[in-house]
Amino acid sequence: MKRNFIRNIFAAALIFAATACHDLDLNPLSSAASGNWYRDLQQIEMALNTLDSAKFWRADGDNQTDWSDDAVYRNALTEMENATLTSSYHLVQTYWRLNYQMISYANTILNRYETALHNGANKEKLMQYVGEAHFYRAVAYGRLLCKYGDVPYVTNEISIDEALNKTRDSKEMVLKHAYEDFDKAIELLPNSYSGLQRITKGAALALKARTALYLSDYKTAAEAAKAVMDLGVYQLHPSYSDLFLQKTRTSTEFIFTLSRSLSLDYNVLKGNGVYHRLPRNAGGWAGREPSWQLLAAYTCTDGLPIDKSPLFNPRKPFLNRDPRCTATIVPFDSVFLGYVYSPSPADSLVLNVGTGKMVRNQDTRIVATHAPYNGLVWKKGIDESWIANKYIVESPQIIVRYADVLLMYAEAKIELGEIDQSVVDAMNAVRARAYGVSAAETTKYPAFTIKGQDEMRLDLRTERRMELAGEDLRFADLVRWRLAEVALNRKQYGILDPAKECLEKLVHANKWFWPTTPKIDQYGLPDFAEMEATGLIRVLSERKWDNRQYLWPLPEKEVKIGKVTQNPGY
């Protein structure tokens, strides 16, 4: 029987395959046991660099889907989306294991760093690394609390017998200690670095704000987010679209990112993660698609939802929309990655811009069976470099950025009922950037104004969805808002099939792309029921949600070997 939890908390003796730091902190380190480790700054730095590996920062999702209503993977559903989550689900086990591995690395550093000090290590640099260890431990415990609720809290190396008898500690107690770790990191970490970037004070504050927000501690979330704003270190990148491209390696908007390196094959995005986001004409598979729910969620340029705005035309769904719509989803008949993009069954040929010739259109189902099932493909963060680099992506993986902090601040203040000009200013800064104007130019974008709590809450949630689409944060938003039971209990839709029927009933009847306008419900969620009733769209699948999934089960093996108890419903 595998003793996963025991193995994780004993990982102080299993620090293998860590990464060392030279230019990008990416050089591999051969195995070394911790009994002879942590004797100097370099060894501690190597252990900390391990925690910047993408495996420790995996998003909510399985394979090609992110579980939320922002994306679909053709007509497939995972266990999470089918409400069949169990304690043996591989991600339930992986998430638990990786977070306790992060905790064990941090614990070992915090329990042994004084050895390096006694060996003559530079105290200022050493204490910075101690701050990083506090940061990683706080992040890991915060994530475990959000997923599993009460969890075992461990800060020291313990015996096997002690581990077998360890029970779950209360969420309140663990969160208190996580905050203490965040605060210690905030105390010890610098605002910025002159050279190689590492964990900063701003990163610790931002992740503290996120942890607090996800656990409904709005006062702490507001204070931590405001502290980030008051640092004066961060500002919004001038261009929303450019922010996510490979050419943008650094930005004042980035608070915490993971470096990627093509030359060292480190943390890069490749394989399914690339091919499923690219159109088929460009050599991709277009399997992971932006959802119709996401497309319908963007407001029009007058700030109104599509079912209220006179500017919306269901035949031209990208016209007169918030600029982040066309920055996130490829507009029809636009040039993208060297081809005119069109999913229309009328367009069996499209223009190859590079050659000037018409070619068979692999992005329409009348030509290719597995062309996008709903006609949509991702644009955000994607450019020709994805193809030039042989379908390997090395743009930084953004963990948290300044726009998110501004919206976290606004959300926390709204939930506290403290709606003032600072809330509106934070939201307007984010929206104005999307329109390419300053927040003060309120006649040039649909600016927010102070409203009642319910209206402000809806505005904030819509703004978060538009701003952060495709960044793997939506699922966590739905969970903490307790909206998963609504948003993830709905059907997923796509283009009418077979393609010839779609051609006849929609294109030739002048009802392409959408035959009607989707309704937007009281939660800001698009409702396609009336459109489905026309018989002119196709149901791809039907998501199901069980409220027990607001908390994940503890991994089956952990419950069997010790005294930790299982969450209700599993």
Order of alpha helices (4+ residues) and beta strands (2+ residues): alpha-beta-beta-alpha-beta-alpha-alpha-alpha-alpha-alpha-alpha-alpha-beta-alpha-beta-alpha-alpha-beta-beta-beta-beta-alpha-beta-alpha-alpha-alpha-alpha-alpha-beta-alpha-beta-beta-alpha-beta-alpha
